[in-house]
Amino acid sequence: MATRLLLTFAICRLIVTVGLTLYPTELPRSILADGHVSVDPSDVASASIDFGRMQSSEPLAVLYPGSADDVARLVRSAYESPRGFAVSARGHGHSINGQAMASNGIVIQMSGGSVHDHEATTKVWEKLMYVDVWGGELWVDVLRSTLRHGLAPKSWTDYLYLSVGGTLSNAGISGQAFNHGPQISNVYELDVVTGKGELLTCSKDENSELYYAVLGGLGQFGIITRARIALEKAPTRVRWIRVLYSNFTAFTEDQEYLISLHGQSEMFDYVEGFVIVDEGLINNWRSSFFSPRNPVKVSSLKSDDEGGVLYCLEVTKNYHESNADFIDQEVDALLKKLNFIPSSVFTTDLPYVDFLDRVHKAELKLRAKNLWDVPHPWLNLFVPKSRIHDFDKGVFKGILGNNKTSGPILIYPMNKNKWDEKTSVVTPNEDVFYLVALLRSALDNGDDEMQTLDYLSNQNRRILGFCQDQGIGCKQYLPHYTTQQEWKLHFGDDKWKQFNKRKTEFDPRHILATGQRIFTPLI
Ligand code: FAD
């Protein structure tokens, strides 16, 4: 009874504060909510920022849902209310450009809120090799739950403190994507609250249009409250290898060869890579394992012909302890086929979980130095294979030159046939395309003007301008645009038509995920 009174009070306060025109008939539905609504300034403040730390936008209130029904109730109120209001799901708030914010609306805090009972919301189906999880669940918790059964998801992101709903709204990629596809290719079924407040189950066979719309859908068509994720038998250990190249052609040929082995038993399980423009990068947060056991002087490997740029291929082979006798042989056989600089092999061996959770360790180090909560002008691009050399010349060796890079620059190829064209995500129109991720941190401490937010943002604009001028055919991953015209160009005619049609069907008042700035809310 006391809880109900508190909820009634919170919702009435919300209505007064927000000025929402909720009719009396709508109130009882809200009062039955399992979670709670907060207008507490600290809750509002934390929903007003994201990892990018470049934008801030205050919601009017934050809903901590206790169940999928809570999410449905709130969205239905927003949809049915004569004035309407914006609603954005927020996972872990690790967007860069305010994508999970809801200016003058309500943020639904999906991660870490009232639905925190992992036991109750997570169900591992051992025989069927999948797991059902709450949409706000963090991938690190999905891993913990499935490992208890000796199982693990197949496709990952490099960092596990991201929510299931947040990565599925984009794609979810890492070095396993060449083989298993992105995370959106590894989901069997979803429960989704549409922009009309209906809670629907969808899959390839049931409400399939909604299923494909939501995957890579940038939160535009519904809020994912449950996802059924494909699992595999979890390996126990990982052999992790890095090798260096001074020649870009040799580097990309090897990466492309390795991803062409997808589906075979003799292949690496993970293929990524990064660009080393300056030596400082080698010690940065994503590349901390160039260990003292492998004391190679990086400058001695650089070739002036290649503009002083080095490339690092990063691969892993998963294994079970019971197969430890064969791992050296398997890895050597694969490495023999590659053309890296012979003296540049860096190897380590670690538990599978430690490999998957590698970026979190780096996060803790950066946090200790107050270097985590800084602006992140990140730029992620999908570059078609046919233009990756032009990109290398114009960007890595051109625009970036020998500047300090202020963060890792990842580069790795993926096979397009592992991506389902029916989803909402946009990729270049070639069989193989590269992810190039410039993951830079801005430090406005007056020491170095090349690390300031202005400088790095301007460099990003130059990179995008270069791609456009040269007709490289890049597509932004985790896209950010400010006008609908730019969004139309991003999607291309056919995909935009489909995206628009899906929006009209599933979120006709344009109330969902307004922080993406794709559609103007009709409220
Ligand atoms: P949020 O920022 O909270 O939300 C992102 C968008 O999804 C918003 O539009 C929001 O409204 C919507 N959304 C959130 N939850 C739901 C839901 N349940 N239903 C529907 N829509 C929802 N990405 C990769 O692919 N691979 C990587 O390796 C990778 N590494 C990263 C490392 C770091 C340190 C960071 C900060 C980001 C990384 N990302 C990576 C990007 C990341 O996948 C996206 O930013 C993702 O959206 C973050 O998830 P989140 O839970 O924080 O989402």
Boltz pocket constraint, residues with backbone or C-beta under 6 A from the ligand:
constraints:
  - pocket:
      binder: B
      contacts: [[A, 50], [A, 51], [A, 88], [A, 89], [A, 90], [A, 91], [A, 92], [A, 93], [A, 94], [A, 95], [A, 96], [A, 99], [A, 100], [A, 101], [A, 110], [A, 135], [A, 136], [A, 156], [A, 157], [A, 158], [A, 159], [A, 161], [A, 162], [A, 163], [A, 164], [A, 165], [A, 166], [A, 167], [A, 169], [A, 170], [A, 171], [A, 172], [A, 173], [A, 174], [A, 218], [A, 219], [A, 220], [A, 222], [A, 223], [A, 224], [A, 225], [A, 478], [A, 513], [A, 515], [A, 516]]
      max_distance: 6.0
